Amino acid sequence: MASEVRKRAVNPPGVPAPPSPHMSASVWVAPGPLVFLSGQVARDLERNVVGRGDVRAQTRQALEHIRTILQAHGATLQDVVKLTVYLTDMTLAGATAEVRREYWPTDGPASTLVAVSALGDPDILVEIDVIAAPPGGE
């Protein structure tokens, strides 16, 4: 008999609440386990943009939100198996990559870089989503 797939939405403290009641910061899936994170951007807990005009600061803030959400699942950044970066300006790709190397100096996740015409706020330059495979799950 096939295993039943279970999922649970998680919105941990320490990251801004999703902008819509229909969204979650992440969804934990079992069996697997896999954790799918919604796109994270540079907002503080009051949903103010952090690092206006500074893609490095925005990338770092988004990755810190990702770290916090993963911790709520008993996972770390080293459990990330897929990362997607959305940039509003491809000339910023090098700066974003520099910050990513701070978090994954070697053996980083499979990655995709996507150019987008805009994100949900004109001051947001980068959005990052990930899929993680924590060992053993929660």
N, C-alpha and C positions, 0 to 999 in steps of 0.2 A: 504494500500500500504506500502511495506517495505521501511524503511529509506535508503537513498543512503549513502553508505560508502564513506567518503572522507579521503584522507591522504595528508600530507604535510611534506616534508623533512625540517629539521632544523639543521643548523650548526652555533651555536651562537659564538660570539667572546669570548675569554677567555679559549678556549680549542683548542688543536691542530687540524688542518684540517685533515679530513680523508685521508688515504694514496692513495686513488683511487677516481677518479671523479665519479665512479659508486656507492659510498658509502655515507651515511649520518650519522651524529652523532646521530640523532634520527628521528623518524617518528611519527607524531601526527595523531591519527585516531579518526574520529567522524562518527556516533554517538558513544557515550561511556562515556566520552572520554577516550582513552587509549593512552599512550605514550610508545613507544618501543625504548629503547636506544641500540645503537650498543655497542659492547664490548669496554670498556675503559681501557687503560693501563697507566703506569707512564711515560708520555712524556711531555716535556715542549712545549711552543708554537713554538719552532724551531725544534720540533720532536726529541730532545735529550732525552735519557733515564734518568729519575729522580730516585735516590735511588738505584744505581747499587748494587746488592748483599743484599739489605735490603728490605725484603718482607713487613715489617711494613710501611716503607716510600712509597713503591710502591702501597700498598693497600690504604693508605691515599690519595695519588695523584689521583688514579683512582676514588675514592669516591668523591674527590673534583671536578673532571671533571663532574661526574654524577650530583652533586649538581648544578653546573653551567648550565648544559644542562637542567635540570629540571626547574630551575628558568626561563629559556627562554620560557618555556611552562606554567608559572604561577603555578608551582608545587614545592613541597618540598620533602625531603627525606622521610617524614612521609607518602607521597602518594605512595611510592614504595610498590607494592603488591607481586612482585616476583623478586628474585635476584639469579643470577647464577655466581658462582666463579669458574674460571679455574685456577688450580695450576700446575706448572711443577714439584713440589716436595711435596708430601703429608705430609712430616714432618714439613712443614711450615703452615699447617692448623691451629694450635693453635695460632700462631702469627697473622695470618689473622683474626681469630675470635676475638682476643683481640681488634684489630682496629675497626672491625665492631661494637663491643659493644659500642665504643665511639660514633658512629653515631646512633645506635638503642639500647639504654640501656635496653629498655623493648619493647614488642610488635613489634618485627622486622618483616620483610616480610617473606613469604614462601621462602625457600632457597634450593639451590642445590649446592653441591660441586663436581667438576669434576676434575679428574687427567688427564692431557694431557702430551704427550711426549715432546711437544715444543709449543711455541707461535711464533709470527711473527719475533721475535728478540731474540737471545740467552740470552740477558741481561734482558729480561722481564720475571718475575717470576709469575705474576698474571694478569689476565684479568677479568673484572667484567661487566656483562650486567644486565639491569633491565627492568621491565615493571612497569609503574606507572599509577595510576587512579586518576588524579587530580579532585577535586570536581568542577563540573560545566565546566571544561575545559577552553579554552582560550576565 
